[in-house]
Amino acid sequence: MLYNAHWQRKTAITSFSQKMTSDDFYILTETMQKFGGHFCTKLADAIRAADLTNKHKILHAFPEMIRDYGPESRFAKVMLADKENV
């Protein structure tokens, strides 16, 4: 049962990544750069360098990146609020 719940979340996140706009990818990678650790910042570099197919492959392999750093994440909301206050 736990596996099914994990698979459903991963599938939902992956299908969301296929609907991401270029602005969403920008927010994701900026948030990863600002709030992530060393691995996360390197992964953001890889997402930026990748074509669309490879972006989705990376996000399919690491769906938690969308959850933790994507446009709806708390980190993204903080970053966007900071940019509005500048």
RAMOGI-V407065 format. One line per field, one symbol per residue. phi: phi as a letter, one per 40 degrees, with the letter a starting at -180 (. if undefined). psi: psi as a letter, one per 40 degrees, with the letter a starting at -180 (. if undefined). A space follows every 10 residues. Layout:
# RAMOGI-V407065
phi: ???
psi: ???
This chain:
# RAMOGI-V407065
phi: .ccccccccc ccccccccbc cccccccdcc ccccbccccc cccccccccc cdccdccccc cbccccccbc dccccccccc cccccc
psi: dddddddddd dddddddeeh iddddddddd ddddeiaddd ddddddddei iddddddddd dgdeddddei deiddddddd dddde.
